[in-house]
């Protein structure tokens, strides 16, 4: 995909999926603003990016609507437009739902839902005025299927899927495309974060993927660029995740029971 001269912003770009997206975009020719709440991590990724495109870094807390707006405004002022907005920043809490504190619920809502809303609210009006643009929101397979012990995370990712598909139907008439990305477990630092109680994120996620490692973020980034090129509305990868999505659509009750059994087995093994 040739993105020469395209202007992009990626949130949560200091590691994982966001870092892989930044590297892929720059390699394809885009000029990318690589943002993360960890300014040093964003700077490292920006310096690592090579290609016909360019990367600059900026610290960004996506829960701060004014800060998100400022990054978008600065990009438009400098470049004259914004072609691609990747609302990718996210966190996870995994474990028994009754152990979650209200602060943890609020934190995941602020980052995973409001963070995406802030990106859409800042970028979408710009793209409407331009008559073109692409918004890409990172959700998860957990936003499509029952995901016990990931209750708060699944809730937020279902919200991102709903936001994205609804906006896509509205934005089409304005020349703006919307893609929601719903991968299974991806080999990123998030697999080892956000544990509540005795939750072991890596083993939990990878059991669902039936593998020893998650999907490689570089491969996901390539998938995302292809999906953008094809103007897809939703991307579900790898195949096992896509199969799970089909399963829940065709037999939602059966999938719910299968999920309950998996959780029960996990509890028994503890």
Rosetta silent file (secondary structure, phi, psi, omega in degrees, C-alpha in Angstrom):
SEQUENCE: XXXXXXXXXXXXXXXXXXXXXXXXXXXXXXXXXXXXXXXXXXXXXXXXXXXXXXXXXXXXXXXXXXXXXXXXXXXXXXXXXXXXXXXXXXXXXXXXXXXXXXXXXXXXXXXXXXXXXXXXXXXXXXXXXXXXXXXXXXXXXXXXXXXXXXXXXXXXXXXXXXXXXXXXXXXXXXXXXXXXXXXXXXXXXXXXXXXXXXXXXXXXXXXXXXXXXXXXXXXXXXXXXXXXXXXXXXXXXXXXXXXXXXXXXXXXXXXXXXXXXXXXXXXXXX
SCORE:     score description
SCORE:     0.000 S_00000001
   1 L     0.000  129.944 -179.660    0.000    0.000    0.000 S_00000001
   2 L   -97.233  114.432 -179.504    1.389    3.380   -0.990 S_00000001
   3 L  -115.554   26.276 -176.901    0.699    6.038    1.638 S_00000001
   4 L   -54.853  125.688  177.520    3.201    8.608    0.412 S_00000001
   5 L    82.630   -6.267  179.533    2.391   12.011    1.807 S_00000001
   6 L   -73.303  143.707  179.966   -0.492   10.783    3.956 S_00000001
   7 E  -103.112  127.165 -175.811   -0.745   12.287    7.436 S_00000001
   8 E  -133.603  150.203  171.137   -1.445    9.889   10.303 S_00000001
   9 E  -124.584  133.274  177.000   -1.764    9.941   14.083 S_00000001
  10 E  -123.516  124.901  175.145   -1.368    6.760   16.135 S_00000001
  11 L   -95.486  156.335 -177.385   -2.264    6.653   19.840 S_00000001
  12 L    60.351   38.266 -171.241   -0.752    4.093   22.183 S_00000001
  13 L   -94.333    6.734 -177.542    2.159    3.867   19.765 S_00000001
  14 L   -78.380  -12.139  179.609    4.940    3.305   22.281 S_00000001
  15 L  -163.979  174.225  171.453    4.681   -0.482   22.114 S_00000001
  16 H    57.463 -135.541 -176.017    2.708   -3.414   20.766 S_00000001
  17 H   -61.498  -42.597 -178.845    0.125   -2.839   18.056 S_00000001
  18 H   -62.083  -40.618  177.240    0.625    0.925   18.013 S_00000001
  19 H   -64.706  -44.106 -180.000    4.371    0.605   17.505 S_00000001
  20 H   -63.242  -39.219  177.378    3.879   -1.941   14.723 S_00000001
  21 H   -63.185  -43.531  179.360    1.340    0.330   13.028 S_00000001
  22 H   -59.259  -47.512 -178.804    3.743    3.269   13.192 S_00000001
  23 H   -63.258  -41.591 -179.507    6.571    1.283   11.620 S_00000001
  24 H   -67.545  -39.759 -179.962    4.308   -0.100    8.879 S_00000001
  25 H   -65.044  -45.397  179.438    2.843    3.313    8.089 S_00000001
  26 H   -64.183  -40.613  178.030    6.242    4.985    7.787 S_00000001
  27 H   -62.448  -28.681  179.866    7.488    2.111    5.614 S_00000001
  28 L   -87.950   -2.496  173.997    4.474    2.690    3.354 S_00000001
  29 L   109.160   -2.171 -177.257    5.293    6.393    3.033 S_00000001
  30 L   -77.599  154.041  171.554    3.051    8.045    5.627 S_00000001
  31 E   -99.809  116.487 -166.678    4.101   10.884    7.905 S_00000001
  32 E  -116.162  135.156  167.503    3.134    9.710   11.376 S_00000001
  33 E   -96.981  110.560 -174.590    2.685   11.393   14.732 S_00000001
  34 E   -94.075  109.525 -173.565    3.568    8.591   17.142 S_00000001
  35 E  -117.259  149.564  177.430    1.880    9.282   20.484 S_00000001
  36 E  -163.818  154.586  175.137    1.863    7.542   23.834 S_00000001
  37 L   -66.743  -23.727  174.426    1.441    8.427   27.498 S_00000001
  38 L   -93.594   97.485 -174.698    5.041    7.170   27.811 S_00000001
  39 H   -61.357  -37.693 -179.693    6.907    9.898   25.929 S_00000001
  40 H   -65.037  -40.639  178.861   10.215    8.009   25.946 S_00000001
  41 H   -64.810  -42.396  178.173    8.606    4.919   24.412 S_00000001
  42 H   -61.573  -40.910 -179.842    6.958    7.005   21.693 S_00000001
  43 H   -64.918  -40.192  179.075   10.281    8.670   20.939 S_00000001
  44 H   -62.320  -43.924 -179.666   12.046    5.297   20.657 S_00000001
  45 H   -65.287  -43.407  179.726    9.471    4.008   18.173 S_00000001
  46 H   -60.016  -39.709  179.726    9.606    7.204   16.121 S_00000001
  47 H   -71.941  -27.969 -179.748   13.401    6.944   15.896 S_00000001
  48 H   -75.969  -25.929 -175.622   13.177    3.270   14.942 S_00000001
  49 L   -66.421  133.044  178.628   10.795    3.927   12.049 S_00000001
  50 L  -134.621  149.308  177.844   12.435    3.905    8.624 S_00000001
  51 L   148.565 -171.845  177.684   11.117    4.349    5.132 S_00000001
  52 L   -69.222  -20.978  177.647    9.998    6.963    2.709 S_00000001
  53 L   -85.989 -174.243 -179.351    7.672    8.346    5.372 S_00000001
  54 E  -133.301  161.767  176.165    8.566   10.120    8.610 S_00000001
  55 E  -138.572  133.298  170.558    7.721    9.782   12.277 S_00000001
  56 E  -122.619  157.292 -176.511    7.634   12.341   15.054 S_00000001
  57 E  -116.490  156.394  175.942    6.707   11.626   18.641 S_00000001
  58 E  -154.829  143.212  173.661    4.523   13.318   21.217 S_00000001
  59 E   -76.426  134.165  179.853    3.345   12.507   24.720 S_00000001
  60 L  -148.460  124.856  170.798   -0.412   12.033   24.777 S_00000001
  61 L   -99.185  109.441 -173.473   -2.838   10.968   27.471 S_00000001
  62 L   -68.709  -13.051  176.427   -5.938    9.970   25.521 S_00000001
  63 L   -77.490   -9.122  178.218   -8.139   10.535   28.564 S_00000001
  64 L   -97.739   99.940 -175.737   -7.407   14.268   28.168 S_00000001
  65 H   -59.748  -39.267  179.871   -9.780   15.447   25.436 S_00000001
  66 H   -63.913  -37.221  179.241   -8.027   18.800   25.126 S_00000001
  67 H   -68.195  -40.411  177.237   -4.652   17.129   24.599 S_00000001
  68 H   -63.248  -44.845  178.343   -6.059   14.852   21.881 S_00000001
  69 H   -59.626  -39.859 -178.943   -7.638   17.850   20.178 S_00000001
  70 H   -63.988  -40.662  178.307   -4.326   19.717   20.357 S_00000001
  71 H   -64.069  -42.568  178.020   -2.426   16.899   18.618 S_00000001
  72 H   -64.300  -46.915 -179.488   -5.014   16.802   15.841 S_00000001
  73 H   -61.315  -42.656  179.802   -5.030   20.598   15.501 S_00000001
  74 H   -62.724  -41.125  179.242   -1.229   20.760   15.414 S_00000001
  75 H   -63.669  -44.921 -178.931   -1.099   18.078   12.718 S_00000001
  76 H   -67.072  -39.544  178.242   -3.688   19.837   10.564 S_00000001
  77 H   -62.502  -42.506 -177.962   -1.986   23.210   11.026 S_00000001
  78 H   -74.650  -45.236 -171.996    1.370   21.778   10.013 S_00000001
  79 H   -99.948  -18.188 -179.546    0.296   19.426    7.217 S_00000001
  80 L    90.104   -5.379 -179.481   -2.956   20.980    6.080 S_00000001
  81 L  -169.244  171.112  172.358   -4.958   17.786    6.604 S_00000001
  82 L  -135.972  118.372 -175.622   -5.326   14.530    8.527 S_00000001
  83 L   -95.059  -35.478 -172.924   -5.746   11.360    6.480 S_00000001
  84 E  -137.427  125.108  176.493   -5.550    8.572    9.068 S_00000001
  85 E  -120.172  115.783 -179.609   -6.496    8.552   12.747 S_00000001
  86 E  -105.055  104.764  175.909   -5.617    5.381   14.686 S_00000001
  87 E   -89.422   90.154 -168.079   -7.379    5.264   18.056 S_00000001
  88 L  -114.227  -21.550 -174.855   -5.313    2.420   19.424 S_00000001
  89 L   -59.218  137.937  179.755   -4.442    3.182   23.073 S_00000001
  90 L  -163.934  159.043  174.649   -5.927    0.701   25.522 S_00000001
  91 L  -131.286  170.468 -179.485   -5.550   -1.059   28.865 S_00000001
  92 L  -139.114  145.225  164.545   -6.865   -4.323   30.278 S_00000001
  93 L  -122.334  129.680  178.162   -8.053   -5.715   33.589 S_00000001
  94 E  -127.761  134.828  179.827   -8.372   -9.478   33.823 S_00000001
  95 L   148.821 -177.002 -179.547   -9.738  -11.508   36.707 S_00000001
  96 L   -63.913  131.608 -171.542  -12.890  -12.209   38.661 S_00000001
  97 H   -60.698  -33.592 -177.427  -15.287   -9.323   38.177 S_00000001
  98 H   -68.117  -13.998  179.519  -16.163   -9.003   41.854 S_00000001
  99 H   -86.462  -14.029 -178.608  -12.529   -8.114   42.589 S_00000001
 100 L   -68.974  135.448  174.702  -12.529   -5.047   40.347 S_00000001
 101 L   -87.227  161.397  177.650  -12.576   -1.724   42.168 S_00000001
 102 H   -62.534  -33.916  176.838  -14.629    1.214   40.978 S_00000001
 103 H   -62.535  -38.475  178.205  -11.375    3.024   40.215 S_00000001
 104 H   -68.231  -41.572  174.536  -10.374    0.178   37.893 S_00000001
 105 H   -57.692  -46.993 -177.712  -13.752    0.285   36.143 S_00000001
 106 H   -65.633  -37.404 -179.511  -13.404    4.034   35.676 S_00000001
 107 H   -63.249  -44.362 -176.868   -9.818    3.756   34.435 S_00000001
 108 H   -72.771  -33.147  174.081  -10.658    1.272   31.697 S_00000001
 109 H   -64.834  -43.057 -178.403  -13.716    3.252   30.633 S_00000001
 110 H   -62.344  -43.778 -177.090  -11.633    6.430   30.474 S_00000001
 111 H   -80.217  -52.083 -168.677   -8.884    4.919   28.314 S_00000001
 112 H   -80.386  -28.475  177.873  -10.688    2.355   26.179 S_00000001
 113 H  -103.974  -59.125 -177.837  -13.962    4.180   25.530 S_00000001
 114 H   -63.630  -33.225  177.707  -13.425    7.873   26.201 S_00000001
 115 H   -60.300  -40.182  177.202   -9.956    7.700   24.656 S_00000001
 116 H   -70.534  -43.702  178.430  -11.496    6.506   21.389 S_00000001
 117 H   -58.164  -42.615  179.418  -14.332    9.028   21.638 S_00000001
 118 H   -61.278  -40.355  177.730  -11.811   11.831   22.122 S_00000001
 119 H   -65.481  -42.551  178.731   -9.957   10.724   18.987 S_00000001
 120 H   -65.696  -45.478 -177.496  -13.143   10.528   16.951 S_00000001
 121 H   -61.991  -32.545  179.836  -14.428   13.866   18.262 S_00000001
 122 H   -81.728  -41.522 -171.589  -11.162   15.572   17.296 S_00000001
 123 H   -89.224  -37.138 -173.320  -10.484   13.883   13.950 S_00000001
 124 H   -60.816  -45.521  178.207  -13.895   13.193   12.414 S_00000001
 125 H   -59.354  -35.875  176.702  -14.975   16.840   11.950 S_00000001
 126 H   -61.416  -45.666 -177.469  -11.648   17.531   10.205 S_00000001
 127 H   -68.397  -35.276  175.982  -12.218   14.619    7.849 S_00000001
 128 H   -62.528  -44.136  178.670  -15.803   15.691    7.162 S_00000001
 129 H   -63.699  -37.923  178.832  -14.569   19.157    6.176 S_00000001
 130 H   -69.560  -32.697 -172.536  -11.895   17.589    3.965 S_00000001
 131 L    85.205   12.303  177.802  -14.352   15.178    2.393 S_00000001
 132 L  -163.003  162.850  177.883  -11.984   12.275    3.015 S_00000001
 133 E   147.914  169.488 -177.561  -10.125   10.414    5.742 S_00000001
 134 E  -140.819  122.518  174.415   -9.927    7.100    7.562 S_00000001
 135 E  -104.040  127.989 -179.316  -10.592    6.416   11.236 S_00000001
 136 E  -122.497  117.010 -178.934   -9.206    3.130   12.565 S_00000001
 137 E  -109.239  129.311  177.995  -10.274    2.003   16.038 S_00000001
 138 E   -86.847  115.465  173.351   -8.558   -0.865   17.818 S_00000001
 139 L  -108.900 -128.779 -176.807  -11.071   -3.135   19.549 S_00000001
 140 L  -174.397  159.792  168.891  -10.567   -6.853   20.189 S_00000001
 141 H   -55.910  -29.783  177.968  -12.055  -10.269   19.648 S_00000001
 142 H   -65.346  -12.933  175.750  -13.322   -9.669   23.202 S_00000001
 143 H   -88.643    3.626 -177.341  -15.583   -7.028   21.663 S_00000001
 144 L  -123.981  -19.390 -173.920  -17.382   -9.667   19.610 S_00000001
 145 L  -131.003  164.699  173.299  -17.763  -12.710   21.866 S_00000001
 146 L   -63.841  133.311 -176.079  -18.566  -13.508   25.514 S_00000001
 147 L  -139.320   73.310  177.048  -15.360  -13.012   27.464 S_00000001
 148 L   -59.925  150.947 -174.792  -15.766  -13.890   31.131 S_00000001
 149 L    69.644    0.621  169.990  -12.959  -12.795   33.476 S_00000001
 150 L  -126.824   34.167 -168.604  -12.375   -9.954   31.008 S_00000001
 151 H   -56.167  -49.289 -177.500  -15.705   -8.339   31.777 S_00000001
 152 H   -68.082  -40.402  178.779  -14.618   -4.709   31.949 S_00000001
 153 H   -64.096  -46.922  179.935  -12.305   -5.067   28.949 S_00000001
 154 H   -60.923  -41.401  177.730  -14.975   -6.848   26.893 S_00000001
 155 H   -55.788  -49.107 -177.184  -17.501   -4.156   27.772 S_00000001
 156 H   -66.522  -36.885 -178.099  -15.219   -1.403   26.489 S_00000001
 157 H   -74.681  -31.730  171.108  -14.311   -3.267   23.320 S_00000001
 158 H   -61.635  -39.406  178.272  -17.971   -4.007   22.542 S_00000001
 159 H   -62.817  -41.205  179.672  -18.505   -0.256   22.850 S_00000001
 160 H   -65.364  -40.358  176.978  -15.671    0.454   20.397 S_00000001
 161 H   -61.777  -47.910 -179.297  -17.139   -2.025   17.902 S_00000001
 162 H   -61.469  -44.894  177.438  -20.574   -0.431   18.220 S_00000001
 163 H   -57.711  -47.240 -174.066  -19.211    3.092   17.881 S_00000001
 164 H   -65.568  -46.590 -177.264  -17.161    2.151   14.827 S_00000001
 165 H   -69.215  -37.375  176.972  -19.868    0.327   12.896 S_00000001
 166 H   -66.197  -45.373  179.658  -22.470    3.003   13.633 S_00000001
 167 H   -63.937  -37.497  179.711  -20.101    5.802   12.630 S_00000001
 168 H   -58.162  -41.662 -177.694  -19.120    3.929    9.475 S_00000001
 169 H   -67.756  -29.983  178.371  -22.735    3.875    8.287 S_00000001
 170 H   -82.824  -39.445 -172.911  -23.007    7.625    8.845 S_00000001
 171 H   -73.239  -22.524 -176.180  -19.553    8.601    7.621 S_00000001
 172 H   -55.217  -40.147 -178.288  -19.818    6.845    4.260 S_00000001
 173 H   -72.563  -12.848 -179.042  -21.901    9.672    2.815 S_00000001
 174 H  -101.650    4.417  179.723  -19.266   12.189    3.961 S_00000001
 175 L    82.865   11.095 -177.144  -16.365   10.445    2.218 S_00000001
 176 E  -108.708  133.726  178.182  -14.887    9.133    5.475 S_00000001
 177 E  -100.400  150.080  177.673  -14.071    5.468    6.083 S_00000001
 178 E  -133.364  132.011  178.300  -14.115    3.713    9.450 S_00000001
 179 E  -126.487  133.982  171.987  -12.422    0.416   10.313 S_00000001
 180 E  -112.762  130.876 -174.464  -12.600   -1.465   13.600 S_00000001
 181 E  -102.970  122.126 -174.563   -9.793   -3.940   14.301 S_00000001
 182 L  -127.029   75.193  179.881  -10.747   -7.034   16.330 S_00000001
 183 L   -82.786  158.475  164.458   -7.748   -9.349   16.740 S_00000001
 184 L   -72.046 -160.353 -177.783   -7.419  -12.369   18.955 S_00000001
 185 L   -61.105  126.755  178.858   -4.510  -12.388   21.388 S_00000001
 186 E  -110.508  141.045 -176.683   -1.610  -10.359   19.993 S_00000001
 187 L   -74.174   83.672 -179.632    1.932  -10.808   21.270 S_00000001
 188 L  -135.349  169.285  179.414    2.217   -7.481   23.083 S_00000001
 189 H   -60.256  -19.483 -177.435    3.000   -6.322   26.641 S_00000001
 190 H   -64.731  -22.429  178.410   -0.726   -6.163   27.403 S_00000001
 191 H   -63.406  -22.815 -175.786   -0.738   -9.971   27.762 S_00000001
 192 H  -112.056   18.366 -177.759    1.271   -9.560   30.964 S_00000001
 193 L  -122.890  165.690  169.696   -0.540   -6.581   32.445 S_00000001
 194 L    73.635   22.205 -178.963   -3.731   -5.824   34.315 S_00000001
 195 E   -75.714  133.946  175.330   -3.998   -8.979   36.417 S_00000001
 196 L  -117.981  130.219 -176.686   -6.510   -8.877   39.264 S_00000001
 197 L    67.489 -134.020 -176.967   -6.338  -11.628   41.884 S_00000001
 198 L   -96.915   18.661 -178.693   -4.797  -14.826   40.535 S_00000001
 199 L   -64.221  133.520  176.009   -5.480  -14.032   36.866 S_00000001
 200 L  -117.304   96.085 -171.591   -2.701  -15.050   34.472 S_00000001
 201 H   -57.491  -46.417 -175.656   -3.329  -13.043   31.352 S_00000001
 202 H   -60.135  -49.107 -178.650   -0.875  -14.691   29.010 S_00000001
 203 H   -67.423  -35.206  179.566   -2.094  -18.248   29.630 S_00000001
 204 H   -64.877  -50.167 -178.766   -5.744  -17.116   29.572 S_00000001
 205 H   -64.658  -44.514 -174.184   -5.460  -15.294   26.255 S_00000001
 206 H   -74.664  -24.418  172.859   -3.317  -17.924   24.568 S_00000001
 207 H   -61.410  -41.929  177.811   -5.569  -20.797   25.657 S_00000001
 208 H   -65.829  -28.404  179.706   -8.299  -19.146   23.638 S_00000001
 209 H   -89.197   -7.690 -179.837   -5.905  -18.825   20.697 S_00000001
 210 L    55.374   43.352  179.969   -4.745  -22.457   21.043 S_00000001
 211 L  -146.054  174.536  179.351   -1.122  -21.437   20.640 S_00000001
 212 L   -92.456  -22.592  178.716    2.072  -20.797   22.523 S_00000001
 213 L  -135.354  159.234  177.625    2.424  -17.210   21.337 S_00000001
 214 L   -79.525  174.651  175.939    0.031  -14.500   20.247 S_00000001
 215 E   -63.302  137.349 -175.443   -0.453  -13.114   16.750 S_00000001
 216 L   -72.860  131.781 -178.067    2.594  -11.063   15.760 S_00000001
 217 H   -60.573  -32.289  178.041    1.895   -7.302   15.873 S_00000001
 218 H   -65.369  -38.068  177.776    3.823   -6.702   12.636 S_00000001
 219 H   -66.751  -40.369  177.518    1.570   -9.174   10.871 S_00000001
 220 H   -63.052  -41.226  179.191   -1.492   -7.461   12.333 S_00000001
 221 H   -59.909  -40.825  177.186   -0.198   -4.083   11.131 S_00000001
 222 H   -64.784  -40.731  177.242    0.088   -5.457    7.597 S_00000001
 223 H   -59.377  -42.201 -178.244   -3.438   -6.850    7.881 S_00000001
 224 H   -64.068  -44.776  179.804   -4.701   -3.438    8.986 S_00000001
 225 H   -62.865  -37.840  176.164   -3.100   -1.620    6.052 S_00000001
 226 H   -65.586  -39.831  179.708   -4.645   -4.120    3.638 S_00000001
 227 H   -65.558  -37.220  175.634   -8.036   -3.661    5.301 S_00000001
 228 H   -62.555  -46.186 -178.992   -7.699    0.117    4.936 S_00000001
 229 H   -60.372  -37.820 -179.322   -6.825   -0.276    1.270 S_00000001
 230 L   -86.465   -0.754  179.393   -9.873   -2.496    0.722 S_00000001
 231 L    57.991   41.640  177.261  -12.073   -0.131    2.751 S_00000001
 232 L   -73.425  155.305  178.096  -13.232   -2.908    5.074 S_00000001
 233 L   -93.228  -28.688 -177.937  -15.465   -2.108    8.008 S_00000001
 234 E  -145.465  139.553  178.520  -14.213   -4.793   10.392 S_00000001
 235 E  -123.064  119.486  178.117  -11.041   -6.864   10.581 S_00000001
 236 L  -122.238  112.718 -179.996  -11.029  -10.103   12.583 S_00000001
 237 L  -140.458  158.416   -6.023   -7.743  -12.040   12.619 S_00000001
 238 L   -76.939 -163.412 -173.763   -6.255  -14.642   12.822 S_00000001
 239 H   -59.815  -37.392 -178.133   -8.409  -17.420   11.385 S_00000001
 240 H   -64.790  -35.111  176.769   -9.228  -18.932   14.765 S_00000001
 241 H   -69.089  -41.765  178.402  -10.590  -15.565   15.903 S_00000001
 242 H   -62.115  -40.051  177.310  -12.585  -15.198   12.707 S_00000001
 243 H   -62.332  -40.122  177.405  -13.994  -18.686   13.273 S_00000001
 244 H   -63.773  -37.482  178.006  -15.015  -17.714   16.797 S_00000001
 245 H   -64.761  -43.699  177.360  -16.780  -14.642   15.449 S_00000001
 246 H   -62.915  -40.119 -178.814  -18.730  -16.745   12.955 S_00000001
 247 H   -60.052  -47.279 -176.751  -19.582  -19.218   15.722 S_00000001
 248 H   -69.171  -28.287  177.924  -21.044  -16.548   17.994 S_00000001
 249 H   -74.109  -36.943 -177.282  -23.063  -15.071   15.133 S_00000001
 250 H   -83.808  -33.876 -175.558  -24.503  -18.430   14.086 S_00000001
 251 L  -141.565   69.791 -175.629  -24.991  -19.965   17.541 S_00000001
 252 H   -60.876  -37.890  179.199  -24.801  -17.288   20.249 S_00000001
 253 H   -64.941  -41.714  179.252  -26.370  -19.485   22.928 S_00000001
 254 H   -64.778  -40.728  178.343  -23.952  -22.306   22.255 S_00000001
 255 H   -65.230  -37.665  178.681  -20.998  -19.913   22.385 S_00000001
 256 H   -62.834  -41.965  179.328  -22.247  -18.502   25.696 S_00000001
 257 H   -68.051  -39.205  178.346  -22.404  -21.984   27.184 S_00000001
 258 H   -63.254  -39.689  178.187  -18.971  -22.861   25.818 S_00000001
 259 H   -64.661  -42.097  179.385  -17.550  -19.712   27.385 S_00000001
 260 H   -62.866  -39.648  178.819  -19.156  -20.541   30.744 S_00000001
 261 H   -65.662  -39.508 -179.752  -17.669  -24.047   30.650 S_00000001
 262 H   -63.444  -41.957  179.024  -14.215  -22.682   29.874 S_00000001
 263 H   -65.018  -41.665 -179.810  -14.399  -20.305   32.844 S_00000001
 264 H   -62.910  -40.850  178.376  -15.634  -23.113   35.101 S_00000001
 265 H   -64.685  -40.389  179.896  -12.740  -25.360   34.029 S_00000001
 266 H   -63.282  -41.370  178.614  -10.264  -22.558   34.675 S_00000001
 267 H   -64.524  -42.120 -178.898  -11.677  -22.042   38.178 S_00000001
 268 H   -63.820  -36.287 -178.437  -11.547  -25.777   38.916 S_00000001
 269 H   -70.178  -21.120  178.909   -7.923  -25.969   37.849 S_00000001
 270 L   -80.200    0.000    0.000   -7.051  -23.227   40.361 S_00000001
